[in-house]
Amino acid sequence: MSLNDEVTAVQRCLDDLGRALARLEPLLGARDLELRRVRTDAAHLRESVTLLRSAHPTDQPRPEPVQVPDAPYDASLWKDADEEGLGAHDRHAP
C-alpha cells in the first residue's frame, strides 16, 4: 500500500473509534471522566494524522532521475587527484 492509503486507513480507524465512543456515551454518561479522556486522546490522534498527511503530501512530483552515461570520464579530470588509499601518483605511500 502507498503512504496515502495507509494514512487513509488510519483515519478510517479513528472514525470507527469515534463512532464506538459515541455509542458508549449513553451507557456511561457524557460526563464520565475516562470517556472524556479517551475522546480527547482520539481527537489528538486525529490532529496528528492530519499533520502527518500534510508533512508528506502525495501531490509532490518525484524528481527526475539523473542519467549517468556509460562512457568513461575524461582522464584529464583526474590528472592532479590523489588515488584514495595510495596517495599521489608521483609519491610513494608511507
N, C-alpha and C positions, 0 to 999 in steps of 0.2 A: 504494500500500500504506500501511497505517497504521503508526504507530510500533511498536506491539506486533508486527505482522507482520514488520517489518524486524529488530527485536531478536531475534525467534524465529529468523529466517533466519540471523543471525549466530551464534546459539547452535548451530544445526544444523551450520554450517560448522566451528565449533570442535570439535563432537563428531566430525565426519569427520576433522579433523586429529588428534584423539586416537587414533582407530582406525588411521589411517595410521602414526602414530608407534609404536603397539603392534606393527604388522606389521614395522616397521624394527628393532625391538628384538632379535629373534632373529638378524637379519643383522649388526647392528653390535655387539651385546652391551649388556647393561643398564648397564654401567659406562662406556660411551662418553661422553666429556665433552660433545661437541657435541649429542648426542641428549638428554642431561640438561638442557642449556641450553634447547633447543627445548621440551622438556616443561615446564620451569619457566615459560618465556615463555607457553606455551599456558595454563597454569594461571592466570597473572596476567591474561591476556586474559579468561578465563572469569570471574574475580572482578570485573574491570572492567565486563563486560557485565551482571553481576548488579547491581552498584552503579548502572549506568546505568538499568536497568529499575526499580530501587527509587526512583531520583531522579525518574522520570517515570511515576508509576503511571497506568494507564489507567482505574482504577475511580473516579477523582475525577469528580464531576458537573461539567459545564460551568456557569458562572454564567449566570443568566437574563439575557437581553438587556433593556436599559432602553428602554422605549418613549418616544420624544420626540414630543410632539404637533405636528401641523402648524399649529395655531392660533398666531397671533403672540403674543409675550410682552407682558405688561402694560408699557406705556411708562413707568409710574412707577418701574419697576425701574431704569431708566437715567437718571433725572432729573438726578442730580449727577455722572454719569460723563463722563470726557473721551473725545472721539472720537479713536480711535487715528490718529496722524499729523496730526490737525488741532487738537488741544487742546480746551479747554473751549469751550462754545457762546458764552459771553459775552466771550471774549478772541480776539484775532487771533493767528494764527501768527507767529512771529518773521520 
